[in-house]
Amino acid sequence: MDVRVSETALSPPSPDCTQNSDACAVIRSILARTTDKWSILIVKSLGRGPHRFSELRRAIDGISQRMLTLTLRNLERDGLVLRTVTPTTPPRVDYELTTLGESLWTLTEAFGQWALSNRPEIEAARARFDARLEADL
């Protein structure tokens, strides 16, 4: 008797949002937090090593002090960023990725590499789409 196991049978089940809306709500909130523009840019910057607040602000073009503060707090709350205060005058505050944050950094780097390597194909598809749209007008 030949028993074959499909690859999908070995994969962990993905949540079915029609049957488990609680799981989907949790996943949506995690994805919303970890994939927003500022979180990705902060994780990318911290992937190079610890940074002080002012270093992060200079490294991330366009982020306001308030948005950086809020995003760092949220990332710290989610266990992705570690905040270390050194009691000096003035106090020194450093931010770095936790092990969990480093795993997210790995994913964001892979996604960035995918975007970079597929950029020509994406730009060509955009040009074709825009040309069709222009022709329809």
Secondary structure, 3 states (H helix, E strand, C coil): CCCCCCHHHHCCCCCCCCCCHHHHHHHHHHHHHHCCHHHHHHHHHHCCCCEEHHHHHHHCCCCCHHHHHHHHHHHHHCCCEEEEEECCCCCEEEEEECHHHHHHHHHHHHHHHHHHHHHHHHHHHHHHHHHHHHHHC
